[in-house]
Amino acid sequence: MVLNLYNRGMKNFKPLLVIVSLLFIANHGLAQKSFAEGTIIYNVKLLTPDNKSIKGKYTFTFKGGQIRKDLSLSNGYEDVLLINTNTGTVYSLQNRLNKKYAIELNMADMKKKQEKFRGFKLVNEAANKENIAGNAAYHANIKYSDGTTGDIIYTKEWQPASQIVFERFPEANFLPLKFSYNESADVIMEFEALQVVPGPIENAVFRIPTDYKMISNAEYKELSK
């Protein structure tokens, strides 16, 4: 009798096990991943008041708390930013008059610039008709606490490993794929992800090249006078 009761119990328990297993697999498949190591490449375009456009590439490279941002524009402008959230250091690599400088910036200043973008909200979210850079995407309106708004397309598959990565999207639980913002009062900068490639990155990518002179921001301002 005990054996019969056990067998009957197991028969009732098996469907429950199947359901629990399927739920686990589904949740695991939808789990959001932190983009902690890899590369994201954006096509960028700067729109000026005189209706001119400057195209280029903006490459974001990640490895743990190390972040490298490479901006290269068709007019010859280049800028490299090296951020290390583990040590709290930021350097801008600049080439001025054939002299190379690694200019130390202030991490606290970068975080302060993000303050006005905190607490943003996404509204009117809907699935995007097309994938971007191989990722299923959503589009929404973004609203900031100061009343400014914009449009954004993003993926929920990934999220930034650090809040400092995207100045205008602190605390984002998504990876922005297509968006734009006013770089200055009269210049608009547009982004569209070309590649999102997770994978191993060499530590050397985040090192300051030996031919760059390390100076403080104050020293650089004096040299620029």
Secondary structure by P-SEA (a helix, b strand, c coil): caaaaaaaaaaaaaaaaaaaaaaaaaaaaabbbbccbbbbbbbbbbbccccbbbbbbbbbbbcccbbbbbbbcccbbbbbbbbbcccbbbbbbbbccccccbbbbbaaaaaaaacccccccccbbbbbccccccccbbbbbbbccccccccbbbbccbbbccccccccccccccccccccccccccbbbbbbbccccbbbbbcccccccccbbbbcaaaaaaaac
